[in-house]
């Protein structure tokens, strides 16, 4: 059997070990950083923000994250919930505009046993999906092909987000 090399997977797996050893949080670090492009923050709200997933399931995979570091879903204030859902709606609109996906997976893995890779800081995922985007590569070779570079995608997403937020806010 031919083997294909997937170096990003080893960084992804190692990041869990690093997180377990550290008191640091990659989401808190991204929020407190000064370079949104390098940390992949697409949009900053008051109590939540939108971050590109550095290890995406598909091109355009975004996360909506409360600024406040918490793993307790019940502890979110109403304003945090409303802003998170507004940004989730905006992410949906932005991804439709950006790449016309056929469908989406939207959700939260609450706890490590539920599949959360980072279980100490709540976050929602929105993953664009296309007909046929699941193929033999992830099944046979444990490799996911992402078709667009993240830097270009970040520029386009961060450019359209403010207008989408403005449009959503004007409806309410």
C-alpha positions, 0 to 999 in steps of 0.5 A, spaced: 500 500 500 502 506 498 503 511 504 501 519 503 505 524 508 500 528 512 505 533 516 499 537 519 496 531 523 502 530 527 502 538 529 495 537 530 496 531 535 502 534 538 497 540 540 493 536 545 499 534 549 502 541 549 495 544 551 494 538 557 501 541 559 500 548 559 495 553 562 495 557 556 489 557 551 490 557 544 483 561 543 485 566 549 492 567 546 489 569 539 484 574 542 489 577 546 494 577 540 495 583 536 496 580 529 489 578 527 492 575 520 497 571 524 492 568 529 486 567 524 481 572 527 476 574 522 472 578 526 472 581 533 465 582 537 464 585 544 464 578 547 465 573 542 470 572 536 470 568 529 477 564 528 479 560 522 480 553 524 488 552 523 486 545 522 480 545 518 475 539 516 474 543 510 476 549 507 472 555 510 472 552 517 470 557 522 469 557 530 465 562 534 468 563 541 466 567 547 472 571 549 471 569 556 475 563 558 469 558 560 468 550 559 461 551 562 455 552 557 450 554 562 455 560 565 454 564 558 450 570 559 444 572 555 449 577 551 454 572 550 449 567 547 446 572 543 452 575 540 455 568 539 449 566 535 449 573 531 456 571 529 454 564 527 449 567 523 454 572 520 459 566 519 454 562 515 452 568 510 460 570 509 461 563 507 455 562 502 458 569 499 465 566 499 464 559 496 457 557 495 457 551 499 451 546 498 450 545 506 453 546 513 455 542 519 454 547 525 455 545 532 459 544 539 462 538 542 461 540 549 467 536 553 473 531 551 468 525 550 464 528 546 469 530 541 472 537 543 479 537 541 479 544 546 475 542 551 477 548 556 474 553 552 467 553 549 466 554 541 462 553 536 464 550 529 461 552 522 464 547 517 462 548 509 460 542 505 460 540 498 457 534 494 462 529 494 467 533 499 468 526 502 472 522 498 477 516 499 483 520 502 481 521 509 478 514 509 484 510 506 490 515 508 488 519 514 489 526 509 484 531 508 485 536 502 484 543 503 483 546 496 484 554 498 490 557 502 488 560 509 491 567 508 487 568 502 481 566 505 482 570 511 483 576 507 477 575 503 473 573 510 475 579 514 473 584 509 466 581 508 464 580 515 463 587 517 458 589 512 455 582 513 454 584 521 452 591 519 446 588 515 444 583 520 444 588 525 440 593 521 434 587 521 434 586 528 
